[in-house]
């Protein structure tokens, strides 16, 4: 009988933990957003990762971190969305085991709803 009471108590505690956990996830502060681009085009170098940073509201893309497989020191990197003029990026001069990065902070942020194609040019 004592084992049944302990088992019932354990089941009740597990149920409480599960209910509390779902209550916490329901109040998540994550912004709902969609970066609207569908393709990436990179000319002049090979990338291993592209990560976009969104505004606090999630409505615009404010910057992009591009990781290249090899050093881009001494080269010019430009990036942007759609058919707009590409904007300058800052190339990190340090090369790590994962490559080199370039940070593109956009003067004019791109609207996530209309950004259709991400373009990168390395010269």
C-alpha positions in Angstrom: 0.0 0.0 0.0 2.8 2.4 0.9 4.4 1.8 -2.6 1.2 2.7 -4.3 0.9 6.0 -2.4 4.6 6.8 -3.2 3.9 6.0 -6.9 0.8 8.1 -6.9 2.7 11.0 -5.3 5.5 10.7 -7.9 2.9 10.7 -10.8 1.3 13.8 -9.3 4.6 15.7 -9.0 5.5 14.7 -12.6 2.2 16.0 -13.8 2.7 19.3 -12.0 6.1 19.7 -13.5 4.8 19.1 -17.0 1.9 21.5 -16.5 4.3 24.2 -15.1 6.8 23.7 -17.9 4.1 24.2 -20.6 2.9 27.3 -18.8 6.4 28.8 -19.0 6.9 28.1 -22.7 3.5 29.7 -23.5 4.8 33.0 -22.2 7.9 33.0 -24.4 9.4 36.4 -25.3 10.7 35.3 -28.7 9.7 37.6 -31.5 7.7 36.0 -34.3 9.4 36.8 -37.6 10.4 35.4 -40.9 13.4 36.4 -42.9 11.9 36.5 -46.3 14.8 35.5 -48.5 14.7 32.3 -50.4 18.2 32.0 -52.0 21.8 32.9 -51.4 24.2 33.8 -54.1 27.9 34.2 -53.4 30.4 35.1 -56.1 34.2 35.1 -55.7 34.5 32.9 -52.5 33.1 29.9 -50.7 30.9 30.5 -47.6 30.4 28.0 -44.7 27.7 30.0 -42.8 25.5 33.0 -43.2 23.7 34.4 -40.1 21.3 37.4 -40.3 20.5 39.6 -37.3 16.9 40.9 -37.1 15.7 44.1 -35.5 14.0 43.9 -32.0 10.6 43.7 -33.7 11.8 41.1 -36.3 10.6 43.3 -39.1 14.0 44.1 -40.6 17.3 42.5 -41.2 19.9 44.8 -39.7 23.2 42.9 -40.3 24.7 39.7 -41.5 27.7 37.7 -40.4 29.2 35.7 -43.3 31.8 33.0 -42.6 34.2 32.1 -45.5 36.1 28.9 -45.8 39.4 30.8 -46.5 40.9 34.1 -45.7 39.4 37.2 -47.4 42.1 39.6 -46.1 42.7 42.3 -48.7 39.5 41.6 -50.6 36.3 43.6 -50.7 33.1 42.0 -49.5 29.7 43.5 -50.3 26.2 42.1 -49.5 22.5 42.9 -49.8 19.1 41.6 -50.7 17.2 41.6 -54.0 18.3 44.0 -56.7 19.4 46.9 -54.5 23.0 48.1 -54.5 25.2 45.9 -52.4 26.5 47.4 -49.2 30.1 47.2 -47.8 31.1 44.6 -45.2 34.0 44.6 -42.8 36.3 41.7 -43.3 38.0 40.2 -40.1 41.7 39.9 -40.8 42.0 36.9 -38.4 41.6 33.5 -39.9 40.6 30.7 -37.6 40.1 26.9 -38.1 36.6 27.7 -39.4 37.7 30.4 -41.8 37.3 34.2 -41.9 34.2 36.3 -41.2 32.8 39.4 -42.6 30.2 41.6 -40.8 27.7 43.5 -43.0 25.9 46.2 -41.0 23.3 47.7 -43.3 22.9 51.5 -43.5 19.3 50.8 -44.6 17.9 47.7 -43.1 16.0 45.2 -45.3 12.3 44.4 -44.7 12.0 40.7 -43.8 8.7 40.4 -45.7 10.2 41.6 -49.0 13.8 40.4 -48.9 13.8 37.8 -51.6 17.4 36.9 -52.5 20.6 37.4 -50.5 23.6 38.4 -52.7 27.3 38.5 -51.7 30.1 39.6 -53.9 33.8 39.2 -53.1 36.4 40.9 -55.2 
